[in-house]
Amino acid sequence: MKKLFALLLAFVMVFSLVACTGDTNTDGGNDATEAPVEEKVQEVTIGDYYVKYDHAVLYKPYDSEMNPAVLVVYFDFTNNAAEAYVPYTRVFTPATQGGETLKPTSFVDKDNPPEETDYNKTMCEPGQTMKCACIYSFTEGAGDVEVTFMDNFHTIEDKLVVTINPDDLELITTSLGVAE
């Protein structure tokens, strides 16, 4: 009887060990396709300023023959300095596409104006965070756009480079007019 009990106990221990080392996926699905996608936070501290990339949108005019589409890049600018500054005087945001530098531009869109502040006009007080927008002319179908957020005076090495695929962006068709 003792041998039977010892044998039964040994089997229970072996099966328990196998159960502990087996697949922990209880829903029977494939782990590779069901793993949650972790969104990468794209941010950088540049001296006394904190910059966080938010998102980008394409604005395409109704009359695309006359006006090209524009790329609007939104970011948060936090002023941690002791004085108020216009974000444009502190953060430089060059953009390239296919090795070519994109021209900053502006536009008039009475139907859907960008809600965020144009970063080259408004003062940001110490401790304040502003929503900012940069607008670029770009070439449709020419590939990814790289936007770099860096120190305007090029003395601080910290920077953030964001790669944007225009094909993945929300497209807003508007009556905008691009100002060259």
Contacts in CASP RR format, 6 or more apart in sequence:
PFRMAT RR
TARGET T0000
AUTHOR 0000-0000-0000
METHOD contacts of the structure
MODEL  1
MKKLFALLLAFVMVFSLVACTGDTNTDGGNDATEAPVEEKVQEVTIGDYY
VKYDHAVLYKPYDSEMNPAVLVVYFDFTNNAAEAYVPYTRVFTPATQGGE
TLKPTSFVDKDNPPEETDYNKTMCEPGQTMKCACIYSFTEGAGDVEVTFM
DNFHTIEDKLVVTINPDDLELITTSLGVAE
25 31 0 8 1.000
27 34 0 8 1.000
41 52 0 8 1.000
42 52 0 8 1.000
42 53 0 8 1.000
42 160 0 8 1.000
42 162 0 8 1.000
43 50 0 8 1.000
43 51 0 8 1.000
43 52 0 8 1.000
43 53 0 8 1.000
43 160 0 8 1.000
44 50 0 8 1.000
44 51 0 8 1.000
44 149 0 8 1.000
44 158 0 8 1.000
44 159 0 8 1.000
44 160 0 8 1.000
45 51 0 8 1.000
45 158 0 8 1.000
46 90 0 8 1.000
46 91 0 8 1.000
46 149 0 8 1.000
46 150 0 8 1.000
46 151 0 8 1.000
46 156 0 8 1.000
46 158 0 8 1.000
46 159 0 8 1.000
47 151 0 8 1.000
47 156 0 8 1.000
47 158 0 8 1.000
48 79 0 8 1.000
48 80 0 8 1.000
48 81 0 8 1.000
49 77 0 8 1.000
49 78 0 8 1.000
49 79 0 8 1.000
49 80 0 8 1.000
49 81 0 8 1.000
49 87 0 8 1.000
49 90 0 8 1.000
49 91 0 8 1.000
50 76 0 8 1.000
50 77 0 8 1.000
50 78 0 8 1.000
50 80 0 8 1.000
50 129 0 8 1.000
51 75 0 8 1.000
51 76 0 8 1.000
51 77 0 8 1.000
51 78 0 8 1.000
51 91 0 8 1.000
51 149 0 8 1.000
51 160 0 8 1.000
52 75 0 8 1.000
52 76 0 8 1.000
52 78 0 8 1.000
53 73 0 8 1.000
53 74 0 8 1.000
53 75 0 8 1.000
53 147 0 8 1.000
53 149 0 8 1.000
53 160 0 8 1.000
53 162 0 8 1.000
54 74 0 8 1.000
54 75 0 8 1.000
54 76 0 8 1.000
54 131 0 8 1.000
55 74 0 8 1.000
56 71 0 8 1.000
56 72 0 8 1.000
56 73 0 8 1.000
56 74 0 8 1.000
56 145 0 8 1.000
56 147 0 8 1.000
56 164 0 8 1.000
56 169 0 8 1.000
57 71 0 8 1.000
57 72 0 8 1.000
57 74 0 8 1.000
57 169 0 8 1.000
57 170 0 8 1.000
57 171 0 8 1.000
57 172 0 8 1.000
58 69 0 8 1.000
58 70 0 8 1.000
58 71 0 8 1.000
58 72 0 8 1.000
58 166 0 8 1.000
58 169 0 8 1.000
58 170 0 8 1.000
58 171 0 8 1.000
58 172 0 8 1.000
59 69 0 8 1.000
59 70 0 8 1.000
59 72 0 8 1.000
59 107 0 8 1.000
59 109 0 8 1.000
59 112 0 8 1.000
59 172 0 8 1.000
59 174 0 8 1.000
59 176 0 8 1.000
60 69 0 8 1.000
60 171 0 8 1.000
60 172 0 8 1.000
60 173 0 8 1.000
60 174 0 8 1.000
61 67 0 8 1.000
61 68 0 8 1.000
61 69 0 8 1.000
61 173 0 8 1.000
61 174 0 8 1.000
61 175 0 8 1.000
61 176 0 8 1.000
61 177 0 8 1.000
61 178 0 8 1.000
62 173 0 8 1.000
62 174 0 8 1.000
62 175 0 8 1.000
67 176 0 8 1.000
67 177 0 8 1.000
67 178 0 8 1.000
68 137 0 8 1.000
68 138 0 8 1.000
68 139 0 8 1.000
68 140 0 8 1.000
68 178 0 8 1.000
69 138 0 8 1.000
69 140 0 8 1.000
70 105 0 8 1.000
70 107 0 8 1.000
70 135 0 8 1.000
70 136 0 8 1.000
70 137 0 8 1.000
70 138 0 8 1.000
70 176 0 8 1.000
70 178 0 8 1.000
71 95 0 8 1.000
71 102 0 8 1.000
71 135 0 8 1.000
71 136 0 8 1.000
71 137 0 8 1.000
71 138 0 8 1.000
71 145 0 8 1.000
71 164 0 8 1.000
71 166 0 8 1.000
71 169 0 8 1.000
72 114 0 8 1.000
72 133 0 8 1.000
72 134 0 8 1.000
72 135 0 8 1.000
72 136 0 8 1.000
73 93 0 8 1.000
73 95 0 8 1.000
73 133 0 8 1.000
73 134 0 8 1.000
73 135 0 8 1.000
73 136 0 8 1.000
73 147 0 8 1.000
73 162 0 8 1.000
73 164 0 8 1.000
74 114 0 8 1.000
74 116 0 8 1.000
74 131 0 8 1.000
74 132 0 8 1.000
74 133 0 8 1.000
75 93 0 8 1.000
75 131 0 8 1.000
75 132 0 8 1.000
75 134 0 8 1.000
75 149 0 8 1.000
76 129 0 8 1.000
76 130 0 8 1.000
76 131 0 8 1.000
76 132 0 8 1.000
77 87 0 8 1.000
77 90 0 8 1.000
77 91 0 8 1.000
77 119 0 8 1.000
77 124 0 8 1.000
77 129 0 8 1.000
77 130 0 8 1.000
77 132 0 8 1.000
78 127 0 8 1.000
78 128 0 8 1.000
78 129 0 8 1.000
78 130 0 8 1.000
79 85 0 8 1.000
79 87 0 8 1.000
79 90 0 8 1.000
79 124 0 8 1.000
79 125 0 8 1.000
79 126 0 8 1.000
79 127 0 8 1.000
79 128 0 8 1.000
79 129 0 8 1.000
79 130 0 8 1.000
80 126 0 8 1.000
80 127 0 8 1.000
81 126 0 8 1.000
82 126 0 8 1.000
83 126 0 8 1.000
84 123 0 8 1.000
84 124 0 8 1.000
84 125 0 8 1.000
84 126 0 8 1.000
85 123 0 8 1.000
85 124 0 8 1.000
86 119 0 8 1.000
86 120 0 8 1.000
86 121 0 8 1.000
86 122 0 8 1.000
86 123 0 8 1.000
86 124 0 8 1.000
87 119 0 8 1.000
87 120 0 8 1.000
87 122 0 8 1.000
87 124 0 8 1.000
87 130 0 8 1.000
87 132 0 8 1.000
88 119 0 8 1.000
88 120 0 8 1.000
88 121 0 8 1.000
88 152 0 8 1.000
89 152 0 8 1.000
90 151 0 8 1.000
90 152 0 8 1.000
91 119 0 8 1.000
91 149 0 8 1.000
91 150 0 8 1.000
91 151 0 8 1.000
91 152 0 8 1.000
92 148 0 8 1.000
92 149 0 8 1.000
92 150 0 8 1.000
92 151 0 8 1.000
92 152 0 8 1.000
92 154 0 8 1.000
93 119 0 8 1.000
93 134 0 8 1.000
93 147 0 8 1.000
93 148 0 8 1.000
93 149 0 8 1.000
93 150 0 8 1.000
94 101 0 8 1.000
94 102 0 8 1.000
94 147 0 8 1.000
94 148 0 8 1.000
94 150 0 8 1.000
95 101 0 8 1.000
95 102 0 8 1.000
95 134 0 8 1.000
95 136 0 8 1.000
95 138 0 8 1.000
95 145 0 8 1.000
95 146 0 8 1.000
95 147 0 8 1.000
95 148 0 8 1.000
96 102 0 8 1.000
96 145 0 8 1.000
96 146 0 8 1.000
97 138 0 8 1.000
97 139 0 8 1.000
97 142 0 8 1.000
97 143 0 8 1.000
97 144 0 8 1.000
97 145 0 8 1.000
97 146 0 8 1.000
98 142 0 8 1.000
98 143 0 8 1.000
98 144 0 8 1.000
100 139 0 8 1.000
102 136 0 8 1.000
102 137 0 8 1.000
102 138 0 8 1.000
102 145 0 8 1.000
103 136 0 8 1.000
103 137 0 8 1.000
104 134 0 8 1.000
104 135 0 8 1.000
104 136 0 8 1.000
105 135 0 8 1.000
105 136 0 8 1.000
105 137 0 8 1.000
105 178 0 8 1.000
105 179 0 8 1.000
105 180 0 8 1.000
106 118 0 8 1.000
106 135 0 8 1.000
106 178 0 8 1.000
106 179 0 8 1.000
107 135 0 8 1.000
107 176 0 8 1.000
107 177 0 8 1.000
107 178 0 8 1.000
107 179 0 8 1.000
108 176 0 8 1.000
108 177 0 8 1.000
108 179 0 8 1.000
109 174 0 8 1.000
109 175 0 8 1.000
109 176 0 8 1.000
109 177 0 8 1.000
110 175 0 8 1.000
111 174 0 8 1.000
111 175 0 8 1.000
111 176 0 8 1.000
112 172 0 8 1.000
112 174 0 8 1.000
114 133 0 8 1.000
114 135 0 8 1.000
115 131 0 8 1.000
116 130 0 8 1.000
116 131 0 8 1.000
116 132 0 8 1.000
116 133 0 8 1.000
117 130 0 8 1.000
117 131 0 8 1.000
117 132 0 8 1.000
117 133 0 8 1.000
118 132 0 8 1.000
118 133 0 8 1.000
118 135 0 8 1.000
119 130 0 8 1.000
119 132 0 8 1.000
119 133 0 8 1.000
119 134 0 8 1.000
122 130 0 8 1.000
124 130 0 8 1.000
134 147 0 8 1.000
136 145 0 8 1.000
137 178 0 8 1.000
138 145 0 8 1.000
138 166 0 8 1.000
140 166 0 8 1.000
141 166 0 8 1.000
141 167 0 8 1.000
143 165 0 8 1.000
143 166 0 8 1.000
143 167 0 8 1.000
144 163 0 8 1.000
144 164 0 8 1.000
144 165 0 8 1.000
144 166 0 8 1.000
145 163 0 8 1.000
145 164 0 8 1.000
145 166 0 8 1.000
146 161 0 8 1.000
146 162 0 8 1.000
146 163 0 8 1.000
146 164 0 8 1.000
147 161 0 8 1.000
147 162 0 8 1.000
147 164 0 8 1.000
148 159 0 8 1.000
148 160 0 8 1.000
148 161 0 8 1.000
148 162 0 8 1.000
149 159 0 8 1.000
149 160 0 8 1.000
149 161 0 8 1.000
149 162 0 8 1.000
150 156 0 8 1.000
150 158 0 8 1.000
150 159 0 8 1.000
150 160 0 8 1.000
151 158 0 8 1.000
151 159 0 8 1.000
END
